[in-house]
Amino acid sequence: MSWCLGKYVLACFCIALFAQLTSAINAKGCTPLDSWTFDKIIPKFKAAIVKFDIAYPYGKKHDEYTRLSAAGRGSPDLLVAEVGIKDYGDNENMDLAERFGVVKDDFPVVKLFIAGKEDPIDFDGEFNEENLKMFIRRHSEIYIGLEGCLEVFDRIADKFMVSNNVKERRELLRKAEDEWDKIKSPSDRPIAESYVKVMRRVLEKGNEFITTETTRVNGLMGGKLAKEKKDELQGKLNILKSFVRDEL
């Protein structure tokens, strides 16, 4: 009886392990790179985000990176890639780890390679899909939006927050209002309205409005809310993040 139970537990463990490894290997949209392919593939893209990790990664951070790779499928100029490193056996890809100063204790390490720039940019924010997206947007011309955001308004928000000229900001607000008028989709119109409202309040109250409003919405998120309301508030937070210019 105990022998059968042990055999059953072992079988379950093997199935779970296989599923975990399969998930790690087959992360959709994520390109595996090695010492031979790295320099062949990276230069072909305007931007390439690369995760240096153990050979068979798993866990929350790998799941977040997998979500990023899925979100990046619509950006032809962006490569989402992964380098699996082994510090045993044939030391696979250890040369890449040494070349970019990556050490095992820091895994996973994410670097952004920009076409025309010699040195990659290190990601050092909280490891989640949203922060990885913002990291790509802030350091490249690649657009990869957060859930509930619209590219045309994110582009306007970028210019709006970079400018310190009130006249220029008012012109950008008018441009956002014009884009809002053009939208036919019932689901996108309230999103566009949110961008316009934020820009109006920033003109009225200054850049600090972004911080205070983010704090307020986060406070509401902490309460007991229906899923629909939480999704709505998360959308507002994502739009506010489009107006944040501080580096991660």
DRENVO-312762 format. One line per field, with one value per residue (C-alpha): chain; x, y, z; residue in three letters; residue number from 1. Coordinates in Angstrom, 1 decimal. Each point is the difference from the previous one (the first is absolute). Layout:
DRENVO-312762
chain: c(A | ...)
u: c(X | ...)
v: c(Y | ...)
w: c(Z | ...)
resn: c(ala | ...)
resi: c(NUM | ...)
end
This chain:
DRENVO-312762
chain: c(A | A | A | A | A | A | A | A | A | A | A | A | A | A | A | A | A | A | A | A | A | A | A | A | A | A | A | A | A | A | A | A | A | A | A | A | A | A | A | A | A | A | A | A | A | A | A | A | A | A | A | A | A | A | A | A | A | A | A | A | A | A | A | A | A | A | A | A | A | A | A | A | A | A | A | A | A | A | A | A | A | A | A | A | A | A | A | A | A | A | A | A | A | A | A | A | A | A | A | A | A | A | A | A | A | A | A | A | A | A | A | A | A | A | A | A | A | A | A | A | A | A | A | A | A | A | A | A | A | A | A | A | A | A | A | A | A | A | A | A | A | A | A | A | A | A | A | A | A | A | A | A | A | A | A | A | A | A | A | A | A | A | A | A | A | A | A | A | A | A | A | A | A | A | A | A | A | A | A | A | A | A | A | A | A | A | A | A | A | A | A | A | A | A | A | A | A | A | A | A | A | A | A | A | A | A | A | A | A | A | A | A | A | A | A | A | A | A | A | A | A | A | A | A | A | A | A | A | A | A | A | A | A | A | A | A | A | A | A | A | A | A | A | A | A | A | A | A)
u: c(0.0 | 2.7 | 2.1 | -3.0 | -0.5 | 3.7 | -0.1 | -3.1 | 1.6 | 3.2 | -2.1 | -1.9 | 3.3 | 1.4 | -3.1 | 0.1 | 3.7 | -0.5 | -2.8 | 2.1 | 3.0 | -2.2 | -1.6 | 3.5 | 1.3 | -3.1 | -0.7 | -1.9 | 1.7 | 3.2 | 3.1 | 2.7 | 3.5 | 3.4 | 3.7 | -0.3 | -3.3 | 0.2 | 2.0 | -1.9 | -3.5 | 0.3 | 1.2 | -3.0 | -2.4 | -0.4 | -0.2 | 0.6 | -0.9 | 2.0 | -0.5 | 3.1 | -1.1 | 0.5 | -0.3 | -3.6 | -1.6 | -3.2 | -1.9 | -1.7 | 2.6 | 0.2 | -3.8 | 0.1 | 2.6 | -2.1 | -2.9 | 2.3 | 1.0 | -3.6 | -0.8 | 3.0 | -1.3 | -1.5 | 3.2 | 2.1 | 2.9 | 0.3 | 1.7 | -0.8 | 2.7 | 1.5 | 3.5 | 0.1 | 3.3 | 1.5 | 2.9 | 0.5 | 0.7 | 0.9 | -0.6 | -2.4 | -0.2 | 2.4 | 2.0 | -3.1 | -0.4 | 3.6 | -0.1 | -3.0 | 1.1 | -2.9 | 0.4 | -2.2 | -0.9 | -1.8 | -2.1 | -2.2 | 1.8 | -1.7 | 1.8 | -1.3 | 2.1 | -0.7 | 1.1 | 2.9 | 1.0 | 3.0 | -1.0 | -3.3 | -2.2 | -0.6 | -3.5 | -0.1 | -3.7 | -2.5 | -0.1 | -3.5 | -1.5 | -1.1 | 3.4 | 1.7 | -2.3 | 0.7 | 3.7 | -0.1 | -2.1 | 2.2 | 3.2 | -1.0 | -2.4 | -1.9 | -3.6 | -1.3 | -3.0 | -1.4 | -3.5 | -2.6 | 2.3 | -0.1 | 3.2 | -0.9 | -0.8 | 3.1 | 2.1 | -1.7 | 0.5 | 3.7 | 0.4 | -2.3 | 2.0 | 3.4 | -1.0 | 0.3 | -1.7 | -3.6 | -0.9 | 1.4 | -1.9 | -3.2 | 0.6 | 0.6 | -3.2 | -1.9 | 1.5 | -1.2 | -3.5 | 0.0 | 1.1 | -2.7 | -2.6 | 1.2 | -0.6 | -3.0 | 0.5 | -2.4 | 2.6 | 2.9 | -1.8 | 0.0 | 3.7 | 0.8 | -2.1 | 2.2 | 3.2 | -1.6 | -1.2 | 3.5 | 1.6 | -2.5 | 0.6 | 3.8 | -0.3 | -2.1 | 1.8 | 3.5 | 1.9 | -0.6 | -3.6 | 1.3 | 1.4 | -3.0 | -2.5 | 2.0 | 0.0 | -3.8 | -0.7 | 2.3 | -1.9 | -3.3 | 1.5 | 0.6 | -3.6 | -2.6 | -1.1 | -1.6 | 2.3 | -1.4 | 0.7 | 3.5 | 0.7 | -1.2 | 2.3 | 2.9 | -0.6 | 0.2 | 3.3 | 1.5 | -1.0 | 1.6 | 3.2 | 0.2 | 0.5 | 2.8 | 3.4 | 2.2 | 2.4 | -0.7)
v: c(0.0 | 2.5 | -1.1 | 0.9 | 3.3 | 0.8 | -0.9 | 2.2 | 3.0 | -0.4 | -0.1 | 3.2 | 1.7 | -0.9 | 1.2 | 3.3 | 0.5 | -0.8 | 2.5 | 2.6 | -0.5 | -0.1 | 3.3 | 1.5 | -1.2 | 0.9 | 3.6 | 1.3 | 2.9 | -0.3 | -0.8 | -2.2 | 1.2 | -1.6 | 0.9 | -0.6 | 1.7 | 3.0 | 2.3 | -1.2 | 0.8 | 3.0 | 2.6 | -0.8 | 1.8 | 3.6 | -1.2 | -3.4 | -0.8 | -3.0 | -1.9 | -1.8 | -2.9 | -3.6 | -2.6 | -1.0 | 3.1 | -0.2 | 2.0 | 3.4 | 2.0 | -2.4 | 0.1 | 3.9 | -0.2 | -2.5 | 2.4 | 2.8 | -2.2 | -0.7 | 3.7 | 0.8 | -2.2 | 3.0 | 2.1 | -1.1 | 2.2 | -1.6 | -3.3 | -1.6 | -2.6 | -2.2 | -1.4 | -3.2 | -0.3 | -3.1 | 0.2 | -3.8 | -2.6 | 1.7 | 3.5 | 0.9 | 3.8 | 0.8 | 2.1 | 2.2 | 0.4 | 1.0 | 2.4 | 1.9 | -0.2 | -2.3 | -2.1 | -2.9 | 1.6 | 2.8 | -2.2 | 0.9 | 2.9 | 2.1 | 2.2 | 2.2 | 0.2 | 3.0 | 0.1 | 2.3 | 0.0 | -2.0 | -0.7 | -1.5 | 1.7 | -1.9 | -0.5 | 0.5 | 0.5 | -2.3 | -3.0 | -0.1 | 0.3 | 3.6 | 1.3 | -1.9 | 1.6 | 3.5 | -0.7 | -0.8 | 3.0 | 2.5 | -1.2 | -0.7 | 1.2 | -3.3 | 0.2 | -2.8 | 1.2 | -0.9 | -1.5 | 2.6 | 2.5 | 1.5 | 0.6 | 3.4 | 1.4 | -1.6 | 1.7 | 3.3 | -0.5 | -0.6 | 3.3 | 1.8 | -1.0 | 0.6 | 3.6 | 2.8 | 2.5 | 0.8 | 1.1 | -3.2 | -2.1 | 1.8 | -0.9 | -3.6 | 0.0 | 1.3 | -2.8 | -2.5 | 1.5 | -0.2 | -3.7 | -0.6 | 1.4 | -2.4 | -3.1 | -2.1 | -3.0 | 0.2 | -1.8 | 2.3 | 3.3 | 0.0 | -1.0 | 3.0 | 2.2 | -1.1 | 1.2 | 3.3 | 0.5 | -0.8 | 2.5 | 2.7 | -0.6 | 0.0 | 3.4 | 1.2 | -1.5 | -0.8 | -3.3 | -0.9 | -0.9 | -3.2 | -1.1 | 1.0 | -1.5 | -3.3 | -0.1 | 0.6 | -2.7 | -2.5 | 0.7 | -0.8 | -3.2 | -1.2 | -0.1 | -2.7 | 0.5 | -2.0 | -1.3 | 2.4 | 3.0 | -1.2 | -0.5 | 3.6 | 1.4 | -2.1 | 1.5 | 3.5 | -0.9 | -1.2 | 3.2 | 2.0 | -2.0 | 1.3 | 3.4 | -1.0 | 1.2 | -1.2 | -2.9 | -3.4)
w: c(0.0 | 1.0 | -3.1 | -2.2 | 1.7 | -0.4 | -3.6 | -0.5 | 1.8 | -2.2 | -3.2 | 1.0 | 0.8 | -3.4 | -1.8 | 1.9 | -0.7 | -3.7 | -0.2 | 1.7 | -2.3 | -3.1 | 1.1 | 0.5 | -3.4 | -2.0 | 1.2 | -3.0 | -1.8 | 1.9 | -2.1 | 1.5 | -0.7 | 0.4 | -0.6 | -3.7 | -0.7 | 2.3 | -2.3 | -3.1 | 1.3 | 2.4 | -2.7 | -2.2 | 2.4 | 1.0 | 3.6 | 1.7 | 3.6 | 1.3 | 3.2 | 1.2 | 2.3 | 0.9 | -2.8 | 1.0 | 1.7 | 1.9 | 2.6 | 0.3 | -1.8 | -2.9 | -0.2 | -0.1 | -2.8 | -1.9 | 0.1 | -1.3 | -2.9 | -0.9 | 0.2 | -2.3 | -2.8 | -1.7 | -0.1 | -3.0 | 1.0 | 3.4 | 0.9 | 3.3 | 0.6 | 2.7 | 0.6 | 2.1 | 1.9 | 1.5 | 2.5 | -0.2 | -2.6 | -3.3 | 1.6 | -2.7 | -0.7 | 2.9 | -2.5 | -0.5 | 3.7 | 0.5 | -3.0 | 1.5 | 3.6 | 1.0 | 3.1 | 1.2 | 3.3 | -1.9 | -2.3 | -1.7 | -1.5 | -2.8 | -2.4 | -2.8 | -3.2 | -2.2 | -3.7 | -0.4 | 3.6 | 1.2 | 3.6 | 1.2 | 2.6 | 3.2 | 1.4 | 3.8 | 0.7 | 1.7 | -2.2 | -1.6 | -3.4 | 0.4 | 1.1 | -2.7 | -2.6 | 1.4 | 0.0 | -3.7 | -0.8 | 1.9 | -1.5 | -3.6 | -2.7 | 0.3 | 1.1 | 2.2 | 1.9 | 3.4 | 0.3 | -0.7 | -1.7 | -3.5 | -2.0 | -1.5 | 3.5 | 1.6 | -2.7 | 0.8 | 3.7 | -0.5 | -1.7 | 2.4 | 3.1 | -1.7 | -0.8 | 2.6 | -2.3 | 0.9 | -3.6 | -1.4 | 2.6 | -0.9 | -3.7 | 0.9 | 2.1 | -3.1 | -2.0 | 2.5 | -0.1 | -3.8 | 0.2 | 2.5 | -2.4 | -2.7 | 2.0 | -0.9 | 2.2 | 3.1 | 2.1 | -1.0 | 0.5 | 3.8 | -0.1 | -2.2 | 2.3 | 3.0 | -1.8 | -0.8 | 3.6 | 1.4 | -2.3 | 1.0 | 3.7 | -0.5 | -1.7 | 2.9 | 2.9 | -1.3 | -0.4 | 3.7 | -1.0 | -1.5 | 3.4 | 2.1 | -2.4 | -0.2 | 3.9 | 0.0 | -2.5 | 1.7 | 3.2 | -1.7 | -1.4 | 3.5 | 0.9 | -0.6 | -3.6 | -2.7 | -2.7 | -2.6 | 2.2 | 0.8 | -3.7 | -0.6 | 2.7 | -1.3 | -3.5 | 1.6 | 1.8 | -3.3 | -1.7 | 2.9 | -0.5 | -3.6 | 1.5 | 2.4 | -1.2 | 2.9 | -0.9 | 1.4)
resn: c(met | ser | trp | cys | leu | gly | lys | tyr | val | leu | ala | cys | phe | cys | ile | ala | leu | phe | ala | gln | leu | thr | ser | ala | ile | asn | ala | lys | gly | cys | thr | pro | leu | asp | ser | trp | thr | phe | asp | lys | ile | ile | pro | lys | phe | lys | ala | ala | ile | val | lys | phe | asp | ile | ala | tyr | pro | tyr | gly | lys | lys | his | asp | glu | tyr | thr | arg | leu | ser | ala | ala | gly | arg | gly | ser | pro | asp | leu | leu | val | ala | glu | val | gly | ile | lys | asp | tyr | gly | asp | asn | glu | asn | met | asp | leu | ala | glu | arg | phe | gly | val | val | lys | asp | asp | phe | pro | val | val | lys | leu | phe | ile | ala | gly | lys | glu | asp | pro | ile | asp | phe | asp | gly | glu | phe | asn | glu | glu | asn | leu | lys | met | phe | ile | arg | arg | his | ser | glu | ile | tyr | ile | gly | leu | glu | gly | cys | leu | glu | val | phe | asp | arg | ile | ala | asp | lys | phe | met | val | ser | asn | asn | val | lys | glu | arg | arg | glu | leu | leu | arg | lys | ala | glu | asp | glu | trp | asp | lys | ile | lys | ser | pro | ser | asp | arg | pro | ile | ala | glu | ser | tyr | val | lys | val | met | arg | arg | val | leu | glu | lys | gly | asn | glu | phe | ile | thr | thr | glu | thr | thr | arg | val | asn | gly | leu | met | gly | gly | lys | leu | ala | lys | glu | lys | lys | asp | glu | leu | gln | gly | lys | leu | asn | ile | leu | lys | ser | phe | val | arg | asp | glu | leu)
resi: c(1 | 2 | 3 | 4 | 5 | 6 | 7 | 8 | 9 | 10 | 11 | 12 | 13 | 14 | 15 | 16 | 17 | 18 | 19 | 20 | 21 | 22 | 23 | 24 | 25 | 26 | 27 | 28 | 29 | 30 | 31 | 32 | 33 | 34 | 35 | 36 | 37 | 38 | 39 | 40 | 41 | 42 | 43 | 44 | 45 | 46 | 47 | 48 | 49 | 50 | 51 | 52 | 53 | 54 | 55 | 56 | 57 | 58 | 59 | 60 | 61 | 62 | 63 | 64 | 65 | 66 | 67 | 68 | 69 | 70 | 71 | 72 | 73 | 74 | 75 | 76 | 77 | 78 | 79 | 80 | 81 | 82 | 83 | 84 | 85 | 86 | 87 | 88 | 89 | 90 | 91 | 92 | 93 | 94 | 95 | 96 | 97 | 98 | 99 | 100 | 101 | 102 | 103 | 104 | 105 | 106 | 107 | 108 | 109 | 110 | 111 | 112 | 113 | 114 | 115 | 116 | 117 | 118 | 119 | 120 | 121 | 122 | 123 | 124 | 125 | 126 | 127 | 128 | 129 | 130 | 131 | 132 | 133 | 134 | 135 | 136 | 137 | 138 | 139 | 140 | 141 | 142 | 143 | 144 | 145 | 146 | 147 | 148 | 149 | 150 | 151 | 152 | 153 | 154 | 155 | 156 | 157 | 158 | 159 | 160 | 161 | 162 | 163 | 164 | 165 | 166 | 167 | 168 | 169 | 170 | 171 | 172 | 173 | 174 | 175 | 176 | 177 | 178 | 179 | 180 | 181 | 182 | 183 | 184 | 185 | 186 | 187 | 188 | 189 | 190 | 191 | 192 | 193 | 194 | 195 | 196 | 197 | 198 | 199 | 200 | 201 | 202 | 203 | 204 | 205 | 206 | 207 | 208 | 209 | 210 | 211 | 212 | 213 | 214 | 215 | 216 | 217 | 218 | 219 | 220 | 221 | 222 | 223 | 224 | 225 | 226 | 227 | 228 | 229 | 230 | 231 | 232 | 233 | 234 | 235 | 236 | 237 | 238 | 239 | 240 | 241 | 242 | 243 | 244 | 245 | 246 | 247 | 248)
end
